[in-house]
Amino acid sequence: MRIGLADLPGRADGLVVHDVGCGTGSMGRWLAPRLDGAQHWVLHDRDPYLLHFAAVAAPRTAADGSRVTVETRRGDLARLTQDALTGAALVTASALLDVLTAEEVGTFAAACVAAGCPALLTLSVAGRVELGPAHPLDAEITEAFNDHQRRTGMLGPDAVDAAAEAFAGHGATVRTHPSPWRLGPGEAGLTAQWLRGWVCAAVEQRPELRERADRYLDERLAACAAGELCVVVHHTDLLALCRPAGGAP
């Protein structure tokens, strides 16, 4: 990916990267220092507070010491158009696909392909969680959480398949790769935070689980605090390689 991006056209202030649904800017903080050459990041989000935080926390230098600049754009991601991506060498998003509907994913894929820029879409939930040691309620909590992810028409764990189909339908070459979170005793704080959110979403989806889920959470948090719990939360990354706009078929 790094070599391929180096060959893409940029502009005076560098390679242009659009980070869609940037949130706090974690994608830019991870990727910008790994790419050579000057870069200009365009951060998209609906939330002005998150845009401000992402811009302030953005890295200022690339892997080779070149300058990294940032601008922010507030707007509805579901209405992203080809024109908004004009000049982009790359579109990125992290933990975004699974909160979109099939229609929104289709619109997003069409805009990227029409603009002729690759899309790197990371950390989409895969609908699978492994906890060790196992517990009889693991599968039921997982199923309820997955249903919660699909509420109001969102794709949840079906998002990567839908996005792959949408990009391929527009002629893009699509690659996917597993990207699991592996949480062990050394990440006990993060594991506990994830557990609370995971179980809370499951109970929100299926209130009849509350009593059993409360006991389950207490047991799991105790195991976590004791360093006895390991968790693998499966995610999938997707790379869509699009023909440059105006390029030969």
Secondary structure, 3 states (H helix, E strand, C coil): CHHHHHCCCCECCEEEEEEECCCCCHHHHHHHHHCCCCEEEEEEECCHHHHHHHHHHCCCECCCCCEEEEEEEECCHHHCCCHHHCCCCEEEEECCHHHCEHHHHHHHHHHHHHHCCCEEEEEEEEEEEEEECCCCCHHHHHHHHHHHHCHHHECHHHHHHHHHHHHHHCCCEEEEEECCEEECHHHHHHHHHHHHHHHHHHHHHCHHHHHHHHHHHHHHHHHHHCCCCEEEEEEEEEEEECCCCCCCC
